[in-house]
């Protein structure tokens, strides 16, 4: 089991659609991103696929989309943490259900 650091504020986000578009190189998909990093930070910071954490980014700056379909959403930029203790975490250990999972927050 992963030890959650008490100082961490974590957002878990289901990146299934953009990640599968990346894996399938489906550039016609509007959710296609060119890397797992971009699947994660386009609007989020910890990317999950089928309940497992596959990307962790430590946020360095935040901006907002100013217009269009995603106006108001946050865009994070930061540093990938491939050695993060959260990599590979099965978030079903933290939450009772992942039904209709889009975003889950974990704050201490």
C-alpha positions as CSV (number, residue, x, y, z in Angstrom):
1,X,0.0,0.0,0.0
2,X,1.2,3.5,-0.8
3,X,1.7,6.0,2.0
4,X,-0.1,9.2,1.2
5,X,1.9,12.2,2.4
6,X,0.0,14.4,4.7
7,X,1.1,17.6,3.0
8,X,-0.1,16.4,-0.5
9,X,-3.3,17.6,-2.1
10,X,-4.1,15.2,-4.9
11,X,-6.4,15.3,-7.8
12,X,-7.0,12.0,-9.5
13,X,-8.4,12.3,-13.0
14,X,-9.6,9.7,-15.4
15,X,-7.7,10.3,-18.7
16,X,-9.1,7.1,-20.4
17,X,-10.3,8.8,-23.5
18,X,-7.3,11.0,-24.3
19,X,-4.9,8.2,-23.2
20,X,-6.6,5.6,-25.5
21,X,-6.5,8.1,-28.4
22,X,-2.8,8.5,-27.8
23,X,-2.2,4.7,-27.6
24,X,-4.2,4.2,-30.8
25,X,-2.5,7.2,-32.5
26,X,-6.1,8.4,-33.3
27,X,-5.3,12.0,-34.3
28,X,-8.8,12.5,-35.5
29,X,-10.1,12.2,-31.9
30,X,-10.6,15.7,-30.4
31,X,-9.2,14.4,-27.1
32,X,-5.9,13.2,-28.7
33,X,-2.8,14.5,-27.0
34,X,0.8,13.8,-28.1
35,X,2.0,12.4,-24.7
36,X,0.8,11.0,-21.4
37,X,2.1,14.3,-19.9
38,X,-0.2,16.3,-22.1
39,X,-3.1,13.9,-21.4
40,X,-2.6,14.7,-17.8
41,X,-1.7,18.4,-17.6
42,X,-3.9,19.7,-20.3
43,X,-6.5,20.1,-17.5
44,X,-5.3,17.9,-14.6
45,X,-2.3,16.8,-12.7
46,X,-2.5,13.1,-11.9
47,X,-3.6,10.9,-14.7
48,X,-5.4,7.6,-14.1
49,X,-6.2,4.8,-16.5
50,X,-8.6,2.0,-15.4
51,X,-8.1,3.0,-11.8
52,X,-4.3,3.0,-11.9
53,X,-2.1,6.1,-11.7
54,X,0.0,6.3,-14.9
55,X,1.3,9.9,-14.7
56,X,2.2,12.3,-11.8
57,X,3.1,16.0,-12.3
58,X,4.2,18.4,-9.7
59,X,2.6,21.7,-10.6
60,X,4.8,24.7,-11.2
61,X,2.3,27.0,-12.8
62,X,-1.5,27.2,-13.6
63,X,-3.3,29.1,-16.3
64,X,-6.9,29.1,-17.5
65,X,-8.5,28.5,-20.9
66,X,-10.0,31.8,-21.8
67,X,-12.4,30.9,-24.6
68,X,-14.0,28.1,-26.4
69,X,-15.5,24.8,-25.3
70,X,-13.1,24.5,-22.3
71,X,-13.2,28.1,-21.1
72,X,-12.6,28.3,-17.4
73,X,-10.7,25.0,-17.1
74,X,-7.3,25.0,-15.6
75,X,-4.1,24.0,-17.5
76,X,-1.2,22.9,-15.4
77,X,2.4,23.0,-16.3
78,X,5.0,21.2,-14.2
79,X,7.6,18.5,-13.8
80,X,6.8,14.8,-14.5
81,X,7.6,12.7,-11.4
82,X,8.3,9.3,-12.8
83,X,9.6,8.1,-9.4
84,X,6.6,9.3,-7.5
85,X,5.3,7.0,-4.8
86,X,1.9,7.4,-6.4
87,X,2.9,5.9,-9.7
88,X,1.0,2.6,-10.2
89,X,-1.3,3.3,-7.2
90,X,-4.7,1.6,-7.6
91,X,-7.0,4.4,-6.4
92,X,-9.7,1.8,-5.5
93,X,-7.6,1.4,-2.3
94,X,-8.7,5.0,-1.5
95,X,-12.2,5.3,-2.8
96,X,-15.3,3.1,-2.3
97,X,-16.2,3.3,-6.0
98,X,-15.0,4.5,-9.3
99,X,-18.5,4.5,-10.9
100,X,-18.8,7.5,-13.3
101,X,-15.3,8.5,-12.3
102,X,-14.1,11.7,-13.9
103,X,-12.3,13.4,-11.0
104,X,-11.5,12.4,-7.4
105,X,-9.9,14.7,-4.8
106,X,-7.8,13.6,-1.9
107,X,-7.0,16.3,0.6
108,X,-5.5,16.1,4.1
